[in-house]
């Protein structure tokens, strides 16, 4: 299993967009809300300079993709 890198919120949003997610709206609390057609789950990604690895792992799990797939989407 690939190790999760330390990335920013913007980098995470770009990776999730490559996986088919789109930005639905930007919340007042500086979070980006993302949705994907056919999925009930929404992703709330904070616009921080670095995301905690635990939060990133939870977002990946909520998106129903593996860590390896996500690391591949970062490239």
N, C-alpha and C positions, 0 to 999 in steps of 0.2 A: 504494500500500500504506500502510495506517495505521501510525503510529508507536506502538510499545509504550509504554504509560504505566508509571510506577513505582508498583507496588501491593504490598499486603501479602499474606502467605500466605492469610489469611482471605478477602480479596477474590477471590483466585484460586480458592479452593475454591468460593465462591458462584457464580462464573462457570462453572466446570466442572459444578456441579450443574445449572445452567440448560441445559447441553448434554447432560444425561442421565447424567452420572457420579454415583456415590454413594460416601459415605464407608464403606469396609469396616472400617477400624480405625485406631486412633491408635497409632503406634509409640512405644516408650520414648524414642527420640531426638528427640521433638517434631516428628515428621513425620506427616502425614495421608496414608493410603494409600487411593486411590480406584480404583474399578473401574466398568466399564460393561458391561451385558449384551451378549453377542455379540462382545466384544473380548478379545483375549488380553493386551493391554497393561495394566499398572497404572501409575498416576501416584503419585509420592511427592513431596508438596508440603511443604516445611518451614514451620513456623509462625513465620516471621520478620516483623519490621515492614516490611521492604522485600525484594523478590525481585530478584535480579540479572536484567537483561534477557536475558542469554544463557540462564540457567536457564529463564526464562519462555518464551522462544522454543522451547527443547527440549521443554518440557512441552506446548506447543501442537502441535508437530510430532508428538509421541507420541500425542496425542489425535486426530490426523488431522483437524484443523480449520485454517482459515486465520487469519492474524493479524486480518484484517478481521472475521471472524466472532467471534473472541474479544473484540475491542474492542466489538463490538455487544452481546455477552453481559454486559459490565461495566455497562451502563446500566440 
